[in-house]
């Protein structure tokens, strides 16, 4: 736990083993065209936090509360009812930074168990398949080596057979 009682992503996974976005989801405000300001502010907050030194006293970043239910015994999984987009964004950010910073072993230790993602969606099987493939996919190119006219993540993931 952090000094103010908040938990970080790693602690959430350590506590519950898995995070699974449930079948029933509330409306995603950030996906609406009218909420572009919300998206842009969220991305700016993430970008600003990533540029701070690790020992900056304003870290870790407070992303507001995320709540949900816990299911299963003895191994549990956390089912977020609010905060699904934030958790998904942070998962994808972890993947990207592991690729960029060559920290695959750290990423795998946090998000992979037996070639399966510890983060998934219950919406449809293809979502789980995507996350399972993504956590095991280590691009051979470094982000800086992908042609500038292409978005490196989109270009590499779109071209995969999975």
Buried (B, 14 or more C-beta within 10 A) or exposed (E): EEEEEEBEBEEBBEEBBBBBBBEEBEEEEBEEEEBEEBBEEBEEEBEEBEEEEEEEEEEBBEBEEBEBEEBEEEEBBBBBBEBBBBBBBBBBEBBBBBBEEEBEEBBBEBBBEEEBBBBBBBBEEEBBEBBBBBBEEEBEEEEEEBEEEEEBBEBBBEEEEE
